[in-house]
Amino acid sequence: MTPAFYADYIADLQSLLGQVDVSADDLQTFDVHIELAAAGSLIVYESKRRKGLTDSLFYGRPKGSASNQKISKETAFNAVSRFFSLGQFLALTDKASDTLRLSDEFPHCAVRISYRKKGSPKAQSMVMVFIGFNDEADALAYAKSIDAPEMLIADRPYNGKRIYEWK
């Protein structure tokens, strides 16, 4: 089974995150929650806009630490942006979210976003878990190395009960 690649999807996601970060007033509402695990550390980027007010929280947990520490918006955004700049991505299925344990060898990122642009009749949302790789060859090697390759999304768009592309 060949897994589906998500580099194009991530490029669009990075553009949306840039819009949330820089020009949030273009969006009527949004709720962004991103958890990035890389090299044993955790970075969390949370931002929510409702009724014209934006509330945000950015924190991280360094490798080996048991407690979270508040970080700047720029630090959180830059970490997520670096992840989104990797060469290729695979995504997990609903089944994998319960059983597959991801190692620190490859950065991975859980993303939950809902938003509505001004003037748009409805909101869009997505929930996905991505694993980042340098290139397609690394992604394919990873897919072949795991015990349960069916835990990776093979067909796009994916719409499971808990993990789904845009709807």
Buried (B, 14 or more C-beta within 10 A) or exposed (E): EEBBBBBEBBEEBBEBBEBBBEEBEEBBBBBBBBBBBBEEBBBBBBBBBEEEEEEBBBBBBBEEEEEEEEBEEEBBBEBBBBBBEBBBBBBBBBBBBEEBEBEEEBBBBBBBBBBBBEEEEEBBBBBBBBBBBEEEEBBBEBBEEBEEBEBBBBEEEBEBEEBBBEE
